């Protein structure tokens, strides 16, 4: 199973995603803001990042850009309540592999994670 970093300032969102991912056998770590996320990405080298867009301090889009600068092959799934197609297009232009919407649907999250880990980008739900 994969090492997955969850980046979200909402403890409830992190807890829900952790439950979904650990139930499927993944190893999960968490970051509550962008700076912690960048440090953990550098130190832990996760296989995949689930990234919220709206956070205190550093926004998710900036985190996405910095992670992709650090590792061009980084696999990042944006996990957000923002359903605008323009937001999705911007995240994909910055290298996000997929997009999952809040509230999370376990089956869709796991399907998206599996597809991205297999190296196949996935559109969105």
Residue pairs with C-beta under 8 A, 6 or more apart in sequence:
1 24
1 25
1 26
1 27
2 26
2 27
2 46
2 47
2 48
2 113
2 117
3 26
3 27
3 28
3 29
3 44
3 45
3 46
3 47
3 48
4 21
4 26
4 27
4 28
4 29
4 46
4 47
4 48
4 49
4 50
4 113
5 28
5 29
5 30
5 31
5 37
5 40
5 41
5 44
5 46
5 48
5 49
5 50
6 13
6 14
6 17
6 18
6 21
6 28
6 29
6 30
6 31
6 49
6 50
6 79
7 30
7 31
7 32
7 33
7 34
7 37
7 49
7 50
7 51
7 52
7 55
7 60
7 63
8 14
8 17
8 30
8 32
8 50
8 51
8 52
8 55
8 79
9 32
9 33
9 52
9 54
9 55
9 56
10 52
11 32
13 52
13 79
13 102
13 104
14 30
14 32
16 104
17 28
17 50
17 79
17 104
17 109
18 28
18 30
20 104
20 106
20 109
20 110
21 28
21 109
21 110
21 113
22 28
24 110
24 113
26 113
29 40
29 44
29 46
31 37
31 39
31 40
32 55
33 55
33 56
33 57
33 58
34 55
34 57
34 58
34 59
34 60
34 62
34 63
34 66
35 57
35 58
37 49
37 51
37 63
37 67
38 63
38 66
38 67
38 70
40 46
41 49
41 67
41 70
41 71
41 74
42 70
45 71
47 75
47 117
48 75
48 76
48 77
48 113
48 116
48 117
49 67
49 74
49 75
49 76
49 77
50 76
50 77
50 79
50 100
50 113
51 60
51 63
51 64
51 67
51 76
51 77
51 78
51 79
51 96
52 60
52 78
52 79
52 80
53 59
53 60
53 61
53 78
53 80
53 82
53 87
53 91
54 60
54 80
54 82
55 63
60 78
60 80
61 90
61 91
61 94
64 76
64 78
64 91
64 94
64 95
64 96
65 94
67 74
67 76
68 74
68 76
68 94
68 95
72 95
74 95
75 97
75 116
75 117
76 95
76 96
76 97
77 96
77 97
77 98
77 99
77 100
77 112
77 113
77 116
78 88
78 91
78 96
78 98
78 99
78 100
79 99
79 100
79 101
79 102
79 104
79 109
80 87
80 99
80 101
80 102
81 101
81 102
81 103
83 101
88 99
88 124
91 99
92 99
97 116
97 121
97 122
98 112
98 115
98 116
98 121
98 122
98 123
98 124
99 123
99 124
99 125
100 108
100 109
100 112
100 124
100 125
101 124
101 125
105 125
108 125
111 122
112 122
112 125
115 121
115 122
116 122
